[in-house]
């Protein structure tokens, strides 16, 4: 079992992910966003500081970590809930982001979770996030996480226009400092 408290402590001051910065710079949108698997909230905070209202969701109670990075006015743009992927309940949004979190949904619940995601992204709304590829080091027979080939990811976005997709393989450390072979599929897509 992963030590999420230690993970959040290690990552609480990390910058927002490059794909979120890129999305804001390239598409210059704002509205209501969901940060699914928000972790210590770096992406949530970045979105709020760029005029988004954010519904942040995580399996751990990280609300205070996130609120500590926001002004009183900015805190009004944050809604936080502890939820598990298995029983996920979302609200309508213009942007759903999920970085390094969707794969932590157990395989048997992934399709139900994905349906909930697709139903709640508004038409012309965006998905920005990633999936773990099948060449990821964690993809073993007994692993309960969810892994996808690039072709499988493309099929997930049947109701979207995929604007950008990139498969990445590289060795780099985890947040806790352990070297790992990563295989991720990065996606930016707009719902049709």
C-alpha positions as CSV (number, residue, x, y, z in Angstrom):
1,X,0.0,0.0,0.0
2,X,1.4,3.4,-1.0
3,X,2.2,6.0,1.7
4,X,0.1,8.8,0.3
5,X,0.7,11.1,3.2
6,X,4.5,10.9,2.6
7,X,3.8,11.4,-1.2
8,X,1.8,14.6,-0.5
9,X,4.4,16.0,1.9
10,X,7.2,15.4,-0.7
11,X,5.2,16.9,-3.6
12,X,3.3,19.8,-1.9
13,X,5.7,22.5,-3.3
14,X,6.2,21.1,-6.8
15,X,5.3,23.3,-9.7
16,X,2.2,22.6,-11.9
17,X,2.6,20.0,-14.6
18,X,3.9,21.1,-18.0
19,X,0.8,19.9,-19.8
20,X,-1.4,22.2,-17.7
21,X,0.8,25.2,-18.3
22,X,0.9,24.4,-22.0
23,X,-2.9,24.1,-22.1
24,X,-3.4,27.4,-20.4
25,X,-0.9,29.2,-22.6
26,X,-2.2,27.6,-25.8
27,X,-5.9,27.5,-25.4
28,X,-6.4,30.5,-23.0
29,X,-9.8,29.2,-21.7
30,X,-11.4,29.5,-18.3
31,X,-14.5,28.1,-16.6
32,X,-15.2,25.2,-14.3
33,X,-12.5,22.5,-14.0
34,X,-12.2,19.2,-12.2
35,X,-8.7,18.1,-11.0
36,X,-9.2,14.4,-10.6
37,X,-6.6,12.8,-8.4
38,X,-5.3,16.3,-7.5
39,X,-2.6,15.2,-5.1
40,X,-1.0,18.1,-3.3
41,X,-2.8,20.5,-5.6
42,X,-0.1,22.2,-7.7
43,X,-2.3,21.9,-10.8
44,X,-5.4,23.0,-8.9
45,X,-3.7,26.1,-7.6
46,X,-2.3,27.0,-11.0
47,X,-5.8,26.8,-12.6
48,X,-7.3,28.9,-9.8
49,X,-4.6,31.5,-10.3
50,X,-5.5,31.5,-14.0
51,X,-9.3,32.3,-13.4
52,X,-10.7,28.7,-13.2
53,X,-13.1,27.5,-10.6
54,X,-11.8,24.1,-9.6
55,X,-13.5,21.0,-8.1
56,X,-10.5,19.1,-6.7
57,X,-10.8,15.4,-5.9
58,X,-8.4,13.1,-4.2
59,X,-8.6,9.9,-2.2
60,X,-6.7,11.6,0.6
61,X,-7.8,14.7,2.4
62,X,-5.4,17.3,1.0
63,X,-7.7,20.3,1.2
64,X,-5.6,22.2,3.8
65,X,-2.5,21.7,1.7
66,X,-4.2,23.3,-1.3
67,X,-6.0,26.1,0.7
68,X,-2.6,27.1,2.3
69,X,-1.4,28.1,-1.2
70,X,-4.5,30.3,-2.0
71,X,-5.5,33.8,-0.9
72,X,-8.9,34.3,0.8
73,X,-10.4,35.4,-2.5
74,X,-8.9,32.4,-4.4
75,X,-10.3,30.0,-1.9
76,X,-13.8,30.9,-3.1
77,X,-12.9,29.2,-6.4
78,X,-12.0,25.9,-4.8
79,X,-14.4,23.0,-4.0
80,X,-12.7,19.9,-2.6
81,X,-14.0,16.4,-1.9
82,X,-12.4,13.1,-0.9
83,X,-13.6,10.5,-3.4
84,X,-12.5,7.1,-4.6
85,X,-12.5,6.2,-8.3
86,X,-14.8,3.2,-7.6
87,X,-17.6,5.5,-6.5
88,X,-16.8,8.6,-8.4
89,X,-19.5,11.3,-8.7
90,X,-18.6,14.4,-10.8
91,X,-20.3,17.6,-11.8
92,X,-20.3,19.2,-15.3
93,X,-17.1,20.9,-16.3
94,X,-15.3,22.7,-19.1
95,X,-12.0,21.0,-18.3
96,X,-11.1,17.8,-16.6
97,X,-7.4,17.2,-15.8
98,X,-5.9,14.0,-14.4
99,X,-2.2,13.5,-14.3
100,X,-0.7,10.2,-13.0
101,X,-4.0,9.3,-11.3
102,X,-6.4,7.5,-13.7
103,X,-4.1,4.4,-13.7
104,X,-4.7,4.0,-9.9
105,X,-8.3,3.1,-10.6
106,X,-8.6,-0.6,-10.3
107,X,-9.1,-2.4,-13.6
108,X,-12.6,-3.6,-12.8
109,X,-13.8,-0.1,-12.2
110,X,-12.1,1.8,-14.9
111,X,-14.9,1.7,-17.6
112,X,-17.5,2.9,-15.1
113,X,-15.1,5.7,-14.0
114,X,-14.4,6.7,-17.6
115,X,-18.1,6.8,-18.4
116,X,-18.6,9.2,-15.5
117,X,-15.8,11.4,-16.8
118,X,-17.1,11.5,-20.4
119,X,-20.7,12.3,-19.3
120,X,-19.5,15.3,-17.2
121,X,-17.2,17.1,-19.7
122,X,-19.3,19.7,-21.5
123,X,-19.4,19.8,-25.3
124,X,-16.4,21.8,-26.4
125,X,-14.8,21.0,-23.0
126,X,-11.4,19.6,-22.6
127,X,-9.5,16.6,-21.2
128,X,-5.9,17.1,-20.3
129,X,-4.0,14.3,-18.6
130,X,-2.2,11.0,-19.0
131,X,-2.5,7.2,-18.8
132,X,0.1,4.6,-18.0
133,X,1.2,2.7,-21.0
134,X,1.7,-1.1,-21.2
135,X,5.5,-0.8,-21.1
136,X,5.4,1.0,-17.7
137,X,7.5,-0.8,-15.1
138,X,4.5,-1.1,-12.8
139,X,2.6,-3.1,-15.4
140,X,2.9,-6.6,-13.9
141,X,0.4,-9.6,-13.9
142,X,-0.5,-9.1,-10.3
143,X,-0.8,-5.3,-10.4
144,X,-4.3,-3.9,-9.9
145,X,-3.7,-0.6,-11.6
146,X,-4.9,0.1,-15.2
147,X,-2.6,0.3,-18.1
148,X,-3.4,1.1,-21.8
149,X,-1.8,0.9,-25.2
150,X,-1.8,4.1,-27.2
151,X,-4.4,2.5,-29.5
152,X,-6.6,1.7,-26.5
153,X,-6.3,5.3,-25.3
154,X,-7.4,6.6,-28.7
155,X,-10.5,4.4,-28.5
156,X,-11.4,5.9,-25.1
157,X,-11.7,9.3,-26.8
158,X,-14.4,8.3,-29.4
159,X,-16.5,11.3,-28.4
160,X,-13.6,13.7,-28.6
161,X,-11.3,15.4,-31.0
162,X,-7.8,14.4,-30.0
163,X,-5.8,17.6,-30.3
164,X,-2.5,16.2,-29.1
165,X,-1.4,12.7,-28.1
166,X,2.1,11.6,-27.3
167,X,3.5,8.4,-25.9
168,X,6.6,8.9,-23.7
169,X,9.0,6.3,-22.4
170,X,11.8,7.3,-20.0
171,X,13.6,6.4,-16.9
172,X,13.2,8.9,-14.1
173,X,12.7,8.8,-10.3
174,X,9.3,8.6,-8.7
175,X,8.4,11.4,-6.2
176,X,9.9,9.3,-3.5
177,X,13.2,9.1,-5.4
178,X,13.1,5.5,-6.6
179,X,14.2,5.1,-10.3
180,X,11.5,3.7,-12.5
181,X,10.8,3.1,-16.2
182,X,7.8,5.3,-17.1
183,X,5.6,4.8,-20.1
184,X,2.8,7.4,-20.3
185,X,0.4,8.5,-22.9
186,X,-0.3,12.2,-22.7
187,X,-3.5,13.5,-24.2
188,X,-5.2,16.9,-24.8
189,X,-8.7,16.4,-26.3
190,X,-11.8,18.4,-26.9
191,X,-15.3,16.9,-26.5
192,X,-17.4,17.1,-29.6
